[in-house]
Amino acid sequence: MRARTDSDTQDDIHDGPQAGTTGTTGTTEAADAAEPDATDDDADDEHGTEDARRARWTAIGTGALLTLAGLAASLLRLTGSAPAFVPAAYALGAAVCALAAVLGSRGRTRRALWLLIAGVMVMAIGDQAD
């Protein structure tokens, strides 16, 4: 068994296929080489690193803001005459939003989005019970 070295691979790349030769599938290799793969550059163009960075910062910022709002609402409801369920719901929603901010900082922005939605829903349920 013979392993290919980098120089062997580079020679094959530079030489390229001969025009008019057919591959194993019956198509000409020259025609295949002329068509660039659509999946190589389209993925980078569609979702660039700037979009990913913006999504992470949005998830972090929104999660932190909703966490602070939930904790403030929980403290306000705790000092009032609301049932114990209401401040607990706000605190639980704030904890879920904090978890979403952590996941967003690690690049899990889709999961962070769903956790932000769930956290706000828990807070809304607590608000409806008031």
Secondary structure, DSSP 8 states (H G I E B T S, - for coil): -----HHHHHHHHHH---TT-B-TTSSBHHHHHHS--HHHHHHHHHS-HHHHHHHHHHHHHHHHHHHHHHHHHHHHHHHTT--THHHHHHHHHHHHHHHHHHHHHTT-HHHHHHHHHHHHHHHHHHHHT-
